Structure formats: C-alpha cells, structure tokens
Amino acid sequence: MSWLTAVPFAHRGLHDRDGRRPENSLAAFAAAMERGLGIELDVRASADGAAMVFHDATLERLTAVRGSLRRHSGAALRALRLNGSDERIPLLGEVLKLVDGRVPVLIEVKTSGPAGGVGRAVARALARYSGPFAVMSFSPLVLAWFRLRCPALRRGVVGGDTRAAGRARIADAVALSRPFLRWLGPTFVAYDVRALPCARARRIRRLGLPLLAWTVTDATERACAARHADNMIFEAAGAPVAWGGAP
C-alpha cells in the first residue's frame, strides 16, 4: 500500500473550470495520469445496476437532464453529455480500462438506495482489475457491505465532514468510532482538511492508519495537510498541487 501516500490524488480527476475537462470525465482522468497523479472518483449505481462515475445523486448540475441518477439505465446515462462538452458519464469499467494500473485509483462509493445495489455494481467492475485501488465511503452501510461481501478489497473510511448534520453527522460518528474501525479493518481514513488538526485525526494516525486530507483547494489547506496528514486529495483547476516529490 505504499502507493497510497506516494502521490497526491486529483479530486474527480484533473478537471478544469471552462468545461473542456468536466469532473469525473475520461478527459479529466487522462489529464491526471499525464502528470503522474492518483485519481479519486465517485460511483453511483444506475437503475439497471451499472457502476456510473458521477458524484451527484441528481443529474441537473452537470447534464441537461433533471432527476435522480438511479432512476435511469446505464445506457441512458451514457448518452448524456457533461457540461455541454463532448465528454459523457463514464462507466467505472471504462475508467479502469483507461487507467490500466498506471496510477492508483480511489473509488468513493455513493449511495441513495440500498448499499448492496451499488456495492455489487462496483464489485463487478473491479473483479478483474489488478492495478492499485481502494474503495471508500462516508456510509457505514456501504463499508459494512464490502467488509462482509468483498473482504479482500481494500477499504477506506471517509469522514470528518465539517458540513455534516442530522443523519450525516450520525453516520460520520459511527464510521469513525473505535468499535466500527476495529471491526471494519480499513486500510486508511480520508478526513476533511477543514477539521484538521483534531484529536480524532491524531487518534486515527496513532492506530497506524494513513490519513488522507480531503479536499485541499489552496496553499493554506495544503500546508495543513502536509503537517497533519499523510497525503491529500486535492482540487486545483488545471494545475496539480505539489506534494513531496510529486509533479
């Protein structure tokens, strides 16, 4: 797992603000690979169980269609253009074929339905992939599904969200609790950089778990991540943020 801390991870790929390389697009992932960066991406399940690389639960922010992603088939989602560009919503399998083990991949598993639906979609896409990767999630239910059904897959907990409220705050507390971490056996924890430094993050590192800071967006957050985390998931329009010897 040395790859986990070797190079920073481009958040949703190395996307830009003018729309030529939308977030979570093949173009954004190719740009990250060209600079030797790791890739972080999001996956949701379509209505027919395809693993779609897309962040939001709904489609309107990035496509010309409104409504819930999980109510559309994979074929219908593949036909949509991202931000009016030539890029389309990719399948996880397409991304993995593009990457082909050349850089590490962090797969954040999103869900607005049953954990098993998206879990099975992701597991099918990863079944024959041999490059460096790990799955991660905010959801204790998703993490528990992978722990029970795909115990060999490397798993990471995403937490520390400073914006969490209500059920999200409860899920965050459960996912980062000592009993759950002991049972889950995660490979790493990804933690909100805006919450660093904090006692919980220090405890996680004392447990021997690498801590990845998310989502680093400027020099101040980069300095915080360098001091209090082992790597970072960053977002910078068109230009990677340096970390150690990385580009």
C-alpha positions in Angstrom: 0.0 0.0 0.0 3.0 2.4 -0.4 1.1 3.9 -3.4 -1.5 5.3 -1.0 0.9 8.0 0.2 3.3 8.2 -2.8 1.5 10.8 -5.0 -1.5 13.1 -4.3 -4.9 12.2 -5.7 -6.7 14.5 -8.1 -10.3 15.0 -6.9 -12.7 13.8 -9.6 -9.7 13.9 -11.9 -7.8 16.9 -13.1 -10.8 18.9 -14.3 -11.0 22.5 -15.4 -13.4 25.4 -15.0 -14.0 26.1 -18.6 -15.8 22.7 -19.2 -13.4 21.1 -21.6 -12.5 18.5 -18.9 -15.5 18.1 -16.7 -15.2 16.5 -13.3 -15.3 12.7 -13.3 -14.7 12.5 -17.1 -12.3 10.4 -19.1 -10.6 13.6 -20.1 -10.1 14.7 -16.5 -8.7 11.3 -15.6 -6.3 11.2 -18.6 -5.0 14.7 -17.6 -4.3 13.5 -14.1 -2.5 10.4 -15.5 -0.3 12.5 -17.8 1.0 14.3 -14.6 1.6 11.1 -12.7 -1.2 11.8 -10.2 -3.5 9.4 -8.5 -7.2 9.6 -9.3 -10.2 10.0 -7.0 -13.6 9.4 -8.4 -17.2 8.8 -7.4 -19.5 5.9 -8.3 -23.3 5.5 -8.2 -25.5 2.7 -9.4 -27.9 3.1 -12.4 -31.4 1.7 -12.4 -30.1 -1.5 -14.1 -27.0 -1.9 -11.8 -24.3 -0.3 -13.9 -21.4 1.4 -12.0 -21.6 5.0 -13.2 -18.8 7.5 -12.5 -20.8 10.5 -11.2 -20.8 12.5 -8.0 -24.3 13.9 -7.5 -27.5 12.0 -6.7 -29.3 14.1 -9.3 -28.3 15.0 -12.8 -29.1 18.7 -13.3 -25.8 20.3 -12.2 -23.7 18.6 -14.9 -26.2 17.5 -17.6 -29.2 18.8 -19.5 -31.5 16.3 -17.7 -33.1 16.7 -14.3 -34.0 14.0 -11.8 -32.3 11.2 -9.9 -29.4 9.3 -11.5 -30.6 5.9 -10.1 -33.9 6.1 -12.0 -32.1 6.0 -15.4 -30.5 3.0 -17.1 -26.8 2.9 -17.7 -27.3 3.3 -21.5 -29.5 6.4 -21.0 -26.9 7.9 -18.7 -24.0 7.1 -21.1 -25.8 9.1 -23.7 -25.8 12.3 -21.6 -23.1 15.0 -22.2 -21.3 16.6 -19.3 -21.5 20.4 -19.1 -22.2 20.6 -22.8 -18.8 19.1 -23.7 -18.0 16.0 -25.8 -17.5 14.1 -22.6 -20.1 11.6 -21.3 -20.8 9.9 -18.0 -18.3 7.0 -18.0 -18.7 3.6 -16.6 -16.3 2.5 -13.9 -15.1 -0.2 -16.2 -14.2 2.4 -18.9 -12.2 4.4 -16.4 -10.3 1.3 -15.2 -9.6 0.3 -18.8 -8.1 3.8 -19.4 -6.0 3.8 -16.3 -4.8 0.2 -16.7 -2.8 0.2 -13.5 -0.7 3.2 -14.4 -1.7 5.3 -11.4 -3.6 4.5 -8.2 -7.4 4.9 -8.0 -9.6 5.8 -5.0 -13.2 4.9 -5.7 -15.7 6.8 -3.4 -18.9 4.7 -3.4 -22.0 6.9 -3.1 -25.5 5.6 -2.4 -29.0 7.0 -2.2 -30.5 3.5 -2.2 -29.6 0.0 -0.8 -25.9 -0.4 -0.1 -25.9 -3.8 -1.9 -27.0 -2.3 -5.2 -24.0 0.0 -5.6 -21.7 -2.5 -3.9 -22.5 -5.2 -6.4 -22.1 -2.8 -9.3 -18.6 -1.7 -8.1 -17.5 -5.2 -7.2 -18.4 -6.5 -10.7 -16.4 -3.7 -12.3 -13.4 -4.4 -10.1 -13.5 -8.2 -10.4 -10.6 -8.5 -12.9 -8.8 -5.2 -12.2 -5.3 -5.7 -10.9 -4.0 -2.1 -10.6 -3.6 -0.3 -7.3 -7.0 0.8 -6.0 -9.2 1.1 -2.9 -12.9 1.7 -2.3 -14.0 4.2 0.3 -17.3 5.7 1.5 -18.9 8.0 4.0 -21.6 5.4 4.5 -21.1 2.8 7.3 -23.6 0.6 5.5 -21.6 0.6 2.3 -18.4 -0.1 4.1 -20.1 -2.9 6.1 -21.3 -4.4 2.8 -17.8 -4.5 1.3 -16.4 -5.9 4.6 -18.9 -8.8 4.6 -19.2 -9.5 0.8 -15.8 -8.5 -0.6 -13.4 -8.8 2.4 -10.3 -8.9 0.2 -11.0 -5.4 -1.3 -9.0 -2.6 0.4 -11.4 -0.2 2.2 -11.2 3.3 3.4 -13.4 5.4 5.6 -14.3 9.0 4.5 -15.2 11.2 7.4 -14.7 14.3 9.5 -17.1 16.3 7.2 -17.4 19.7 8.8 -20.7 20.3 7.0 -22.4 17.1 8.2 -25.7 17.5 10.0 -28.5 15.2 11.1 -28.2 11.7 9.8 -24.9 12.5 8.0 -23.4 13.5 11.4 -24.6 10.3 13.0 -23.2 8.2 10.1 -19.9 10.1 10.5 -19.7 9.3 14.2 -20.5 5.6 13.6 -18.0 5.2 10.7 -15.1 6.8 12.8 -15.9 5.1 16.1 -13.4 2.8 17.6 -15.6 -0.3 17.5 -16.5 0.2 13.9 -12.9 0.9 12.8 -11.7 -2.3 14.7 -14.4 -4.4 13.0 -14.1 -2.9 9.5 -10.3 -3.2 9.4 -9.8 -0.2 7.0 -6.6 0.4 5.1 -6.8 4.2 5.5 -9.1 7.1 6.5 -9.8 10.2 4.4 -10.6 13.2 6.6 -11.9 16.7 5.9 -8.9 19.0 5.8 -11.0 21.8 7.3 -11.3 19.8 10.5 -7.6 19.4 10.9 -5.9 19.3 13.3 -8.1 17.5 15.8 -7.9 14.8 18.5 -9.9 12.2 16.4 -7.5 12.5 13.4 -4.5 12.1 15.8 -6.1 9.0 17.2 -6.6 7.5 13.8 -2.9 8.0 12.9 -1.8 6.5 16.2 -3.8 3.4 15.2 -1.4 3.2 12.3 -3.9 4.2 9.6 -2.7 6.5 6.9 -4.7 9.8 6.9 -5.6 11.4 3.6 -6.8 15.0 3.8 -9.7 16.0 1.5 -10.4 18.2 -0.4 -7.3 20.5 -0.5 -8.0 23.6 -2.6 -5.4 26.2 -1.7 -1.9 26.8 -0.2 -3.3 27.1 3.4 -5.0 23.8 3.2 -2.0 22.3 1.5 0.2 23.3 4.4 -2.3 21.9 6.9 -2.4 18.6 5.1 1.4 18.4 4.9 1.6 18.9 8.7 -1.3 16.8 9.9 -1.9 14.1 7.2 0.0 11.5 5.2 -1.3 12.5 1.7 -4.0 14.6 0.2 -6.9 14.5 -2.2 -6.8 17.9 -4.0 -8.7 20.1 -6.4 -7.0 22.7 -8.5 -8.4 23.9 -11.8 -5.9 22.7 -14.4 -2.8 22.6 -12.1 -1.8 19.9 -9.6 -0.8 21.0 -6.1 2.7 19.7 -5.3 3.2 17.1 -2.5 6.7 16.0 -1.7 8.3 14.7 -4.9 5.1 14.6 -6.9 4.5 16.8 -10.0 
